[in-house]
Amino acid sequence: MSDSEAAARARDLGQLLRSRRDRLSPADVGLPEGTRRRTRGLRREEVAQLAAISTTYYAFLEQGREMRPSRQVLDALCVALRLEPAERAYVHELVHGGGRAKPVEAPAAPERMLPALGALVNRLDPAPAYVTGRTWDVLTANRAARLLWADWPARPAADRNMLWWMFADPAAPVVLPDWPREAAALLGRFRAASSQHPGDPAFTALRDRLLEHSEQARKWWARHDVAPLASGSKRLYHPDLGELIFEHVVLQLVDNPEHRLVTFNAPDDVLEAIARRLN
């Protein structure tokens, strides 16, 4: 990991710690409110007390100094700041994960998807399905997915990306009635993934492009939120079909865990309505 990358990770850790400290109140962690509280959220000394470390050491971490706290110290801070599991994994990745991956000095080769996977996606019609790559490029999508989201093959190659569609296409908030939650979660997943690829120009280029284009992406990126890959329910809207509710499952491929197959299921009447639109 380069010196500049190490410095960037130290800054990210400091900003995350400060943002989570600001979100908590003494009552949240079982401390008395006290008087003359001028600081929003917890004080530094209160976090240090909860994590059983010195206030000076914690202050250095928040200031983004290049330190390497132990996993035990990080675990204690995660507990003190009430971090979620995905946030805890991200904190550990920032401090101890960078050494496992060398900075990428040249653009990665175009992603190759297994032909059998593309055939499987097509056979799932009228149930929507698509495959995304390491930076959420849409590698393939069946007709149902193209009907409900976007006609990915017709878009410029640089725009065949779920993150770019989410933040740059004005259709996205219409297609996704829960757009704020969906978009923030996707950006959080991208942040978590990018921490595992220090120096990778593909992640850097997409991040810079998103932040330059979208004020909302800039606002959310500054919060340092992270999110795990997850299955669940999703609401979509189609001008002819109305609002549709799907249960979706995210599957990572054994051959390439950075390729994700996302499949959607719905009651028979919904799938039949989609099938009629495809015929």
C-alpha positions in Angstrom: 0.0 0.0 0.0 1.4 3.4 -1.0 2.0 6.2 1.5 -0.8 8.3 -0.1 -3.2 5.4 0.2 -2.3 4.8 3.8 -2.8 8.5 4.6 -6.2 8.4 2.8 -7.3 5.4 4.8 -6.2 7.1 8.1 -8.2 10.2 7.2 -11.2 8.0 6.3 -11.0 6.3 9.7 -10.7 9.6 11.5 -13.7 11.0 9.7 -15.8 7.9 10.4 -15.0 7.9 14.1 -15.9 11.6 14.4 -19.2 11.1 12.5 -20.3 8.2 14.6 -19.3 10.0 17.8 -21.4 13.0 16.7 -24.4 10.7 16.3 -24.5 9.3 19.8 -25.7 11.0 23.0 -24.5 10.1 26.5 -27.8 8.4 27.2 -27.3 6.1 24.2 -24.2 4.6 25.9 -25.3 4.8 29.5 -23.4 7.9 30.5 -24.9 10.9 32.4 -25.7 14.0 30.3 -23.7 16.3 32.7 -23.8 20.1 32.3 -22.2 22.7 30.1 -22.2 20.2 27.2 -20.9 22.2 24.2 -20.1 19.3 22.0 -22.6 17.6 19.7 -22.8 13.9 20.5 -20.2 12.3 22.7 -17.0 14.0 23.8 -13.7 12.4 22.8 -12.8 11.6 26.4 -16.1 9.7 26.7 -15.4 7.5 23.7 -11.9 6.9 25.0 -13.3 5.9 28.4 -15.8 3.5 26.9 -13.0 1.9 24.7 -10.5 1.8 27.6 -7.9 3.8 25.7 -6.3 7.2 26.3 -8.0 10.3 25.2 -4.8 11.4 23.4 -4.6 8.2 21.5 -8.2 8.5 20.4 -7.7 12.1 19.4 -4.8 11.1 17.2 -7.0 8.5 15.5 -9.8 11.1 14.8 -7.2 13.6 13.5 -6.3 11.0 10.8 -2.8 10.4 12.0 -1.2 7.3 10.4 -1.4 4.9 13.3 -2.1 1.2 13.3 -4.4 0.4 16.2 -4.6 -3.3 17.2 -7.7 -5.3 16.3 -8.6 -5.3 20.0 -8.6 -1.5 20.1 -10.7 -1.3 17.0 -13.2 -3.8 18.4 -13.4 -1.8 21.6 -14.0 1.4 19.5 -16.7 -0.4 17.4 -18.5 -1.4 20.6 -18.2 2.1 22.2 -19.6 3.8 19.0 -22.3 1.2 18.5 -21.2 0.3 15.0 -23.2 -2.1 12.9 -21.5 -5.3 11.6 -20.8 -3.9 8.2 -19.3 -0.8 9.7 -17.1 -2.9 12.0 -15.8 -4.9 9.0 -15.1 -1.6 7.1 -13.1 -0.2 10.1 -10.9 -3.3 10.2 -10.5 -3.2 6.5 -9.3 0.4 6.6 -6.6 -0.4 9.2 -5.6 -3.9 8.5 -6.9 -4.8 5.1 -4.9 -2.6 2.8 -1.7 -4.7 2.9 -3.5 -7.7 1.4 -4.1 -6.0 -1.9 -1.5 -4.3 -4.0 -2.4 -1.0 -5.7 -3.5 -1.6 -9.3 -1.3 0.4 -11.6 -3.1 -0.3 -14.8 -6.8 -0.6 -15.7 -8.1 -4.1 -15.1 -8.9 -6.2 -18.1 -12.6 -6.2 -19.3 -14.7 -8.5 -17.1 -15.5 -11.8 -18.6 -18.8 -13.5 -17.6 -19.4 -17.2 -17.9 -21.6 -17.9 -21.0 -23.6 -20.3 -19.0 -24.5 -17.6 -16.5 -25.8 -15.4 -19.3 -27.9 -18.3 -20.5 -29.3 -18.8 -17.0 -30.3 -15.2 -16.7 -32.2 -15.3 -20.0 -34.0 -18.5 -19.0 -35.3 -16.8 -15.9 -37.7 -14.5 -17.8 -40.3 -13.2 -16.9 -38.7 -13.1 -13.5 -36.2 -10.2 -13.6 -32.5 -11.1 -13.2 -29.2 -9.4 -13.9 -25.5 -9.8 -13.2 -23.2 -7.1 -11.9 -19.4 -7.0 -11.8 -16.8 -5.8 -9.4 -17.8 -2.1 -9.7 -21.5 -2.8 -10.3 -21.3 -2.7 -14.1 -24.3 -4.5 -15.5 -22.8 -7.4 -17.3 -26.0 -9.0 -18.5 -29.8 -8.6 -17.8 -32.8 -10.5 -19.1 -35.7 -8.9 -20.9 -37.7 -8.5 -17.7 -34.9 -6.6 -16.0 -34.4 -4.4 -19.0 -38.2 -3.7 -19.1 -38.3 -2.6 -15.4 -34.9 -0.9 -15.0 -33.2 0.2 -18.2 -32.3 -1.1 -21.6 -28.7 -1.7 -20.6 -27.3 -2.8 -24.0 -28.6 0.4 -25.6 -26.7 2.6 -23.2 -23.1 3.8 -23.8 -20.7 1.3 -22.3 -19.6 3.7 -19.6 -23.2 4.1 -18.4 -24.0 0.4 -18.1 -23.4 0.6 -14.4 -26.0 0.3 -11.6 -24.4 3.1 -9.5 -24.3 5.5 -12.3 -27.9 4.7 -13.3 -29.0 5.1 -9.7 -27.5 8.6 -9.3 -27.4 10.0 -12.9 -30.5 8.7 -14.6 -33.7 10.8 -13.7 -35.7 7.6 -14.2 -34.2 5.9 -11.2 -36.2 7.7 -8.5 -39.3 6.9 -10.5 -38.5 3.2 -11.0 -37.6 2.9 -7.3 -40.2 4.4 -5.0 -37.8 3.8 -2.1 -35.0 5.6 -4.0 -33.3 7.4 -1.0 -32.9 4.1 0.9 -31.9 2.1 -2.1 -29.4 4.6 -3.4 -27.8 5.2 0.0 -27.5 1.5 0.6 -25.9 0.9 -2.9 -23.4 3.7 -2.3 -22.6 2.1 1.1 -21.9 -1.3 -0.5 -19.7 0.4 -3.1 -17.7 2.1 -0.3 -17.3 -1.2 1.5 -16.1 -2.9 -1.7 -13.7 -0.1 -2.6 -11.9 -0.4 0.7 -10.9 -3.9 -0.4 -9.3 -2.5 -3.6 -6.9 0.2 -2.6 -5.4 2.1 -5.5 -7.7 0.4 -8.0 -8.4 3.0 -10.8 -11.8 1.5 -11.7 -13.1 2.2 -8.2 -11.5 5.6 -8.1 -12.8 6.7 -11.5 -16.3 5.6 -10.7 -16.3 7.3 -7.3 -14.9 10.6 -8.7 -17.5 10.5 -11.5 -20.4 10.0 -9.1 -19.2 12.6 -6.7 -18.7 15.2 -9.5 -22.1 14.6 -11.0 -24.4 14.1 -7.9 -24.7 16.4 -5.0 -26.7 13.7 -3.1 -23.8 11.2 -3.7 -21.3 13.8 -2.3 -23.5 14.3 0.8 -23.9 10.6 1.5 -20.3 9.8 0.8 -19.2 12.3 3.5 -21.2 10.3 6.1 -18.9 7.2 5.6 -21.8 4.9 5.7 -21.2 1.3 4.6 -23.7 -1.5 3.9 -23.4 -5.3 3.3 -24.7 -7.2 0.3 -28.2 -8.3 1.2 -31.3 -10.0 -0.1 -34.8 -8.8 0.7 -37.9 -7.0 -0.7 -37.8 -4.3 -3.4 -40.5 -2.0 -4.7 -40.5 -1.0 -8.4 -42.8 1.1 -10.5 -43.6 0.6 -14.2 -45.9 3.1 -16.0 -48.1 0.3 -17.4 -47.8 -2.3 -14.7 -48.0 0.0 -11.7 -46.2 -0.7 -8.4 -44.6 -4.1 -8.2 -43.2 -5.8 -5.1 -40.4 -8.4 -5.5 -38.4 -10.6 -3.2 -34.8 -10.6 -4.4 -31.8 -12.8 -3.7 -28.2 -11.8 -4.3 -25.8 -14.7 -5.2 -22.0 -14.5 -5.5 -20.4 -16.8 -8.0 -17.9 -19.4 -6.8 -15.8 -18.8 -10.0 -15.7 -15.1 -9.4 -17.1 -13.8 -6.1 -17.1 -10.2 -7.4 -19.8 -11.2 -10.0 -23.2 -11.1 -8.4 -26.4 -12.7 -9.8 -29.5 -10.8 -8.6 -32.8 -12.6 -9.1 -36.3 -11.4 -8.4 -39.5 -13.3 -7.7 -43.1 -12.2 -7.4 -46.6 -13.7 -7.3 -47.7 -15.5 -10.4 -50.1 -12.7 -11.5 -47.2 -10.2 -11.4 -44.9 -12.5 -13.5 -47.8 -13.2 -15.9 -48.3 -9.4 -16.4 -44.6 -9.0 -17.1 -44.7 -11.9 -19.6 -47.5 -10.3 -21.5 -45.5 -7.1 -21.8 -42.5 -9.1 -23.2 -44.5 -10.9 -25.8 
